[in-house]
Amino acid sequence: MNVKQHPDYQDEQEWLEFTKQYMKIVIKASESDEENFRENMKDALEGIDFKDSSFRYMNMLTNSNLLRRTAEELRKLKRIQPKPYFARIDFKRAGKDTEEVLYFGKASLFDKETQKPIIVDWRSQIANLYYDGRLGEVSYEAEGGEYQGYLSLKRQYVIEDGELIDIRDIDLTTTDELLQKSLSESSSNRLSEIVATIQEEQNEIIRADLNKPIIVQGAAGSGKTTIALHRISYFIYTYADQFSPDQLMILAPNRLFIDYISEVLPELGVESILQTTFIDYVSKCIGKRMKLKHPEEKLIKFINGSEGDSVRWMSAFKGSLQFRDIIDRYLHDILQSLLPKEDLFLSKIRLYSASKISHLIVNEYKYLPYYQRVDKIKRILQNHVRTEKKRILEKVNKFYEERIESALTSHVDPDKRRSYVTKALDKKNEAISDINKESRTTVTSYMKKFPKHDLFYYYKKLTTDHELLSNYGAGILDGEQIKQFCQYNKALHREGCYEVEDLAALLYLQSELYGIEKHLRAKNVVIDEAQDYSYFQLFALRSALDTDMFTIVGDLAQGIHSYRGINDWSIVQNEIFPRSTYKTLQKSYRTTVEIMHAANDILKLLKLELPMVEPVVRHGEKPIFHYCSSSHKDTVKSIETNINKLYSEGMKTVALIGKTNKECLRLAKLVEQHTKLSVQLLKENEEINKGDVVIVSSHLSKGLEFDAVIIVALDESFDENEINVKLLYVSMTRPLHRLLFFGKNLSSFLLDRVDETLFEIIK
Ligand SMILES: Nc1ncnc2c1ncn2[C@@H]1O[C@H](COP(=O)(O)OP(=O)(O)OP(=O)(O)O)[C@@H](O)[C@H]1O
């Protein structure tokens, strides 16, 4: 239907014009306010000097705050100007006669005179009425109360560059057309905000109790990444007064992924939030350089089946909560080693007993990391010595003064008297000088007796010292395991290396022994692709950050690091985040029904206890299998022809996925040699170039999406084992619209195990 045929077109057009005009006025006013505040600040700054009155200083601060707020407001309004709102509801509150008409957008705008909303922020409580999806009797919660009413209209708009393009009314029978439209659009390599089409089950997660951790098991393409980012936006909006965005942290699998999500954050009003990877974060916390083995090395060996079972269990063990238990036993003994055996003396007077100091370390300063407790003890002893020194000196003074006084008044021979007094004076001076000298060194030499080792010393000792590990590992590891573990770690240390699996323990030890700097202790954390974390990694993060305010999203079916990662969310919930809410997302929004059905058949091979993924109804072509020709040159030429065809059909982003980097490297060389395609061989720390055909390994493609994907197996097939199946499943769930395979046989992609009606074959 043409938008002009909509019965309310005229009214809607007028409202849009009014909103645009009003925004213009507000923007203009804010710009001139901004200018004024800037001028005021300049004046205040010019006049200010260090002796200046607090009035001028306050004036400058006020203006700078106002300037910041106005600038923020301006930025927000300018950002939403081309699309001021995306939806409307008509809602009659119970007991009221008139209906409220509310327009929802990405920021709020109020009529300055009446204080009535012109645009309501999508993150406000009342917006739930729009997202919850029902017409009729409804209710929503706000500020602790529940509000009832009647929802008579839910309407969506397509507005582009301030022009009203489409109006869609949603009733109980029509499906969400806007969602269908937005899903059928092509991707530009970047995630986008979805505020207009957030679905009910997604809305529940975005707005789930912000004071509790949440764990989300979501199918590939169910919107985990997207909604995690929307939850951050909602958090910032809700807690604008209590939290500043720099107290929030997103942990992503690699820099490529950070780049991929980073564009959508400003769109959601989320700025200056820490985005990092677990490896980078732990390195910063430790604050010392360490050589880390490239995590892919081990993964590749597992993919190729060339890594033995012993490495598998050790990798899993380093990420397990049993390893944490061993470290806890070890920490207990480290604490004991920090307790002094001797008392502290000054001039033979006992100032502090060892038991009192131990009591302070073990009980009073329990809230501090071990070595910070020791530092605190040092400060306390220094203060104590300072005050005690005065007292002791007074006592010494008094002692000699009394002696001298009585000598002076005695009747002994004057010469003897003189000699006695001189000696007494000398003794006094000597004693004073000794006390002064000793007071300067006593604490330092006392503190020297405390062992002082660094993090790596402690960790290395635990992981390579057979006797130590046998002691702490009793009941957890058997003799053979202890031997293997020590040998394996000794070999690593000989290379001067650590591996990713060591980082959980290192982070935990760092936080328990030395502490984490304040600016690194985020108050709220989002972890994406969390299935690749180990239990100990999550525990160490929670413990180091001293908060359980985590949003954890992941998909066990994509757990390609499951040899060391999570395979059961209930353990995470019960043992690490007991306050958490657990949610699942089974609907996939990314890909078509045809592609999802084929991917589901692959997923079945995993025998995981996860339900099959339900695609949102959007049809497309079946996946197509192409036989590779006997010459690689002809194969890549055929790939080129297919890619050009995909472009001509409107696909904007195309990726070639190979199983490993080695396969991709080979493919990239062949493509560059024999075709005219412009390609980018994607690396972990790179940005995606728009317009290039991306060549990416299956494990790195995790989390990304493209309009069309061609999975290629020149030399490396996907075998039927857990890790290969997961990599194939990840690769197959990357496309939005089209999926092609190029391989020697159907079995290269386990398609011989897939229902043959679900894909086509081209010879
Ligand atoms: N409610 C929605 N409206 C429109 N698009 C949506 C919606 N939910 C998800 N999408 C789209 O679906 C795609 C998949 O989303 P996202 O990447 O967040 O999923 P994911 O669960 O993190 O996937 P994966 O685990 O496969 O990486 C994205 O293109 C996203 O924009």
Ligand as a Chemical Component Dictionary entry (heavy atoms), coordinates in Angstrom:
data_LIG
# 
_chem_comp.id                   LIG 
_chem_comp.type                 NON-POLYMER 
_chem_comp.pdbx_formal_charge   0 
_chem_comp.three_letter_code    LIG 
# 
loop_
_chem_comp_atom.comp_id 
_chem_comp_atom.atom_id 
_chem_comp_atom.alt_atom_id 
_chem_comp_atom.type_symbol 
_chem_comp_atom.charge 
_chem_comp_atom.model_Cartn_x 
_chem_comp_atom.model_Cartn_y 
_chem_comp_atom.model_Cartn_z 
_chem_comp_atom.pdbx_ordinal 
LIG N1  N1  N 0 14.560 -8.111  16.671 1  
LIG C1  C1  C 0 15.332 -8.022  15.612 2  
LIG N2  N2  N 0 15.009 -7.212  14.604 3  
LIG C2  C2  C 0 15.795 -7.116  13.509 4  
LIG N3  N3  N 0 16.922 -7.782  13.352 5  
LIG C3  C3  C 0 17.294 -8.600  14.334 6  
LIG C4  C4  C 0 16.537 -8.762  15.513 7  
LIG N4  N4  N 0 17.177 -9.627  16.321 8  
LIG C5  C5  C 0 18.290 -9.990  15.682 9  
LIG N5  N5  N 0 18.365 -9.379  14.487 10 
LIG C6  C6  C 0 19.415 -9.520  13.485 11 
LIG O1  O1  O 0 19.817 -10.870 13.451 12 
LIG C7  C7  C 0 21.203 -10.960 13.199 13 
LIG C8  C8  C 0 21.867 -11.799 14.252 14 
LIG O2  O2  O 0 22.021 -11.072 15.434 15 
LIG P1  P1  P 0 23.271 -11.274 16.375 16 
LIG O3  O3  O 0 24.519 -11.238 15.588 17 
LIG O4  O4  O 0 23.104 -10.353 17.510 18 
LIG O5  O5  O 0 22.985 -12.761 16.829 19 
LIG P2  P2  P 0 23.860 -13.719 17.722 20 
LIG O6  O6  O 0 22.892 -14.495 18.534 21 
LIG O7  O7  O 0 24.895 -12.961 18.458 22 
LIG O8  O8  O 0 24.468 -14.643 16.612 23 
LIG P3  P3  P 0 25.721 -15.626 16.600 24 
LIG O9  O9  O 0 25.709 -16.406 17.866 25 
LIG O10 O10 O 0 25.437 -16.487 15.430 26 
LIG O11 O11 O 0 26.897 -14.783 16.408 27 
LIG C9  C9  C 0 21.719 -9.538  13.131 28 
LIG O12 O12 O 0 21.730 -9.122  11.789 29 
LIG C10 C10 C 0 20.673 -8.750  13.880 30 
LIG O13 O13 O 0 20.601 -7.406  13.432 31 
# 
loop_
_chem_comp_bond.comp_id 
_chem_comp_bond.atom_id_1 
_chem_comp_bond.atom_id_2 
_chem_comp_bond.value_order 
_chem_comp_bond.pdbx_ordinal 
LIG N1  C1  SING 1  
LIG C1  N2  SING 2  
LIG C1  C4  DOUB 3  
LIG N2  C2  DOUB 4  
LIG C2  N3  SING 5  
LIG N3  C3  DOUB 6  
LIG C3  C4  SING 7  
LIG C3  N5  SING 8  
LIG C4  N4  SING 9  
LIG N4  C5  DOUB 10 
LIG C5  N5  SING 11 
LIG N5  C6  SING 12 
LIG C6  O1  SING 13 
LIG C6  C10 SING 14 
LIG O1  C7  SING 15 
LIG C7  C8  SING 16 
LIG C7  C9  SING 17 
LIG C8  O2  SING 18 
LIG O2  P1  SING 19 
LIG P1  O3  DOUB 20 
LIG P1  O4  SING 21 
LIG P1  O5  SING 22 
LIG O5  P2  SING 23 
LIG P2  O6  DOUB 24 
LIG P2  O7  SING 25 
LIG P2  O8  SING 26 
LIG O8  P3  SING 27 
LIG P3  O9  DOUB 28 
LIG P3  O10 SING 29 
LIG P3  O11 SING 30 
LIG C9  O12 SING 31 
LIG C9  C10 SING 32 
LIG C10 O13 SING 33 
# 
